[in-house]
Amino acid sequence: MRGVRMAGAVAGHELRLMMSLWLWVARRRHGVGGGTAFGYARGEAAMMYGLAFVCVVETVALSVLLADWPAVHAVVLVLDVYTVVFVVALHAASVVRPHVVGDGVLRVRRAVHVDLRIPVERIASVRRELRMTHDAAEGELDLAVGAQTTVTVELDGSLTHVTFLGRPREIRVVRFHADDADGLVRALAGAPSAGGRV
């Protein structure tokens, strides 16, 4: 049963990635509505494009090396092309699924892996805080981009976060990256029910 759930989670992940790629090409964003969007993909764009380029070079090199083995060449080509699409889709998912402040909620996201909705009234404090190191700790969720986070949100109690594979975790502190961290903190300060917790 656990294997079925994991397979379903992976399949759903792949589907959301491909939908993100379509949204990226169409220059649309997911789940922003009337809220204010705050991107976080800029910090890793160069790395993702570099990785995609390396995958393309590998695809071309293997196509030359395996030219005498058509069956093997076809299988490897399909896998390599999918890898390139997968890497680009990962970046696209980060672009089209930004953090959102609106309707009394802070929506913290990381591509298609994390989508955490935090009611603004549950925020005890929020601050711009650049952190380059993150040690796993109970009750903390770190969503680093380019190995750094720029915003720290402390809650007034625990909030349930469901992981990618469906495991619930109780968290009290959320750290994440935003390209415009100051703007996000200001938006939360001005949000209804914020109570000046900045």
C-alpha positions in Angstrom: 0.0 0.0 0.0 2.9 2.3 0.9 4.4 1.6 -2.5 1.2 2.5 -4.3 1.1 5.8 -2.4 4.7 6.6 -3.3 4.0 5.7 -7.0 1.0 8.0 -6.9 3.0 10.8 -5.3 5.8 10.5 -8.0 3.3 10.4 -10.8 1.5 13.5 -9.5 4.8 15.2 -9.1 5.7 14.5 -12.8 2.3 15.7 -14.0 2.6 19.0 -12.0 6.1 19.5 -13.4 4.9 19.1 -17.0 1.9 21.5 -16.3 4.4 24.0 -14.9 6.4 23.8 -18.1 3.3 24.5 -20.1 2.5 27.5 -17.8 6.0 28.8 -18.2 5.8 28.7 -22.0 2.4 30.4 -21.8 3.9 33.0 -19.4 1.2 32.3 -16.7 1.5 31.7 -13.0 -0.2 29.1 -10.8 -2.2 30.0 -7.7 -1.5 33.7 -7.5 -5.1 35.0 -7.9 -5.5 38.5 -6.4 -2.5 38.1 -4.1 1.0 39.5 -4.4 3.6 37.1 -5.9 7.2 36.9 -4.7 9.6 34.9 -6.9 12.5 32.8 -5.7 13.8 31.2 -8.9 16.4 33.9 -9.8 18.9 32.5 -7.3 19.2 29.2 -9.0 18.5 30.0 -12.6 22.1 30.0 -13.8 22.7 26.6 -12.1 19.6 25.1 -13.6 20.4 26.4 -17.1 24.0 25.1 -16.7 22.7 21.7 -15.7 20.3 21.6 -18.7 23.3 22.5 -21.0 25.4 19.7 -19.6 22.6 17.3 -20.1 22.2 18.4 -23.8 26.0 18.0 -24.3 25.8 14.5 -22.8 22.9 13.6 -25.1 24.8 14.6 -28.2 28.0 12.8 -27.1 26.1 9.5 -26.3 24.3 9.8 -29.6 27.6 9.7 -31.4 29.1 7.0 -29.2 26.1 4.7 -29.5 25.4 5.2 -33.2 26.4 1.6 -34.0 23.8 0.2 -31.5 20.5 1.5 -32.6 18.3 -0.2 -29.9 20.6 1.1 -27.1 20.9 4.5 -28.8 17.1 4.8 -28.9 16.6 4.0 -25.3 19.4 6.3 -24.1 18.2 9.1 -26.3 14.7 8.9 -24.8 16.1 8.9 -21.3 18.5 11.8 -22.1 15.8 14.0 -23.7 13.5 13.3 -20.8 16.2 14.3 -18.4 16.7 17.7 -20.2 12.9 18.3 -20.1 12.8 17.3 -16.4 15.6 19.8 -15.5 13.9 22.6 -17.4 10.5 21.8 -15.9 12.0 21.9 -12.4 13.1 25.5 -13.1 9.8 26.3 -14.7 7.9 25.1 -11.6 9.9 27.5 -9.4 9.1 30.4 -11.8 5.4 29.8 -12.2 4.7 28.9 -8.5 6.0 31.9 -6.5 5.3 32.6 -2.9 2.0 34.5 -2.5 0.8 37.0 0.1 -3.0 37.6 0.0 -6.4 36.8 1.5 -4.9 36.6 5.0 -2.5 33.8 4.0 1.2 33.5 3.3 1.6 30.8 0.7 5.2 29.4 0.8 6.2 27.3 -2.1 9.2 25.4 -3.5 8.6 24.3 -7.1 6.0 21.5 -7.0 7.5 19.9 -3.8 6.1 22.3 -1.2 3.0 24.4 -1.0 2.4 25.5 2.6 -0.4 27.9 3.5 0.2 29.9 6.7 -2.7 32.0 8.0 -1.3 35.5 8.7 -2.8 35.5 12.2 -0.6 32.5 13.0 2.6 34.4 12.3 4.3 35.5 15.6 7.2 37.2 13.8 8.7 37.6 10.3 12.0 39.0 9.4 14.5 39.3 6.6 17.4 37.0 7.6 20.1 35.8 5.3 21.2 32.3 6.3 23.8 30.2 4.4 23.8 27.1 6.6 20.8 25.0 7.6 20.9 22.2 10.1 17.9 19.9 10.2 16.0 20.6 13.4 12.7 19.4 14.8 9.9 21.8 14.1 11.8 23.8 11.4 11.2 23.8 7.7 14.1 25.2 5.6 13.4 25.8 1.8 16.8 27.0 0.6 17.4 28.2 -2.9 21.1 28.4 -4.0 21.9 27.1 -0.5 20.4 30.2 1.2 17.2 31.5 2.8 16.4 35.1 3.2 13.1 35.2 5.2 12.4 33.6 8.6 8.8 33.2 9.8 8.1 32.1 13.4 4.6 30.8 14.2 2.6 31.2 17.4 2.3 27.4 17.6 2.8 24.4 15.5 1.4 24.0 12.0 1.1 20.7 10.1 3.1 20.4 7.0 2.6 17.4 4.8 5.8 16.3 3.1 6.2 15.2 -0.6 5.5 11.6 0.3 2.5 12.4 2.6 4.2 12.3 6.0 2.8 15.0 8.4 5.3 17.2 10.2 4.6 19.7 12.9 6.6 23.0 12.3 7.0 26.2 14.2 9.7 28.0 12.1 9.8 28.3 8.3 12.8 29.7 6.5 12.7 30.3 2.7 14.2 32.3 0.0 12.6 35.3 -1.8 14.2 37.4 -4.5 12.6 40.4 -2.9 12.7 39.5 0.8 12.2 43.1 2.0 9.1 43.4 -0.1 7.7 40.2 1.2 8.3 41.2 4.8 6.6 44.6 4.1 3.7 42.9 2.5 3.2 40.7 5.5 3.5 43.7 7.8 0.6 45.4 5.9 -1.6 42.3 5.7 -4.8 42.2 7.7 -4.4 40.5 11.0 -0.6 40.9 10.9 -0.7 42.8 14.1 2.7 44.4 13.5 4.7 41.3 14.1 7.6 42.3 11.9 
